[in-house]
């Protein structure tokens, strides 16, 4: 019992390793392309990750996904529950997650 503080302190070592290594990791190509709008850095990051020179197909694919996401209509929870096709799936998931919370399975 006297060694419990050491167990809680053991998390310090991986945390320090992560803090030291994190500045040297490259940014995500999707983040650079979609959030920062920096195509050249995104292409360089794709080249680093994929190990090939021509990454124009991957850049176009990310941009196409972004266009599709922008055109996707978001629905509210109320609209989702009013949709007959999705109502029972949503109810099933909500009841299942509620049972997980109440039975203590998450604590295990």
ABEGO torsion letter per residue (X at the ends): XAAAAAAAAAAAAAAAAAAAAAAABBBBAAAAAAAAGBAAAAAAAAAAAAGBABAAAAAAAAAAAAAAAAABBBBBAAAAAABAAAAAAAAAAAAAAAAAAAAGAAAX
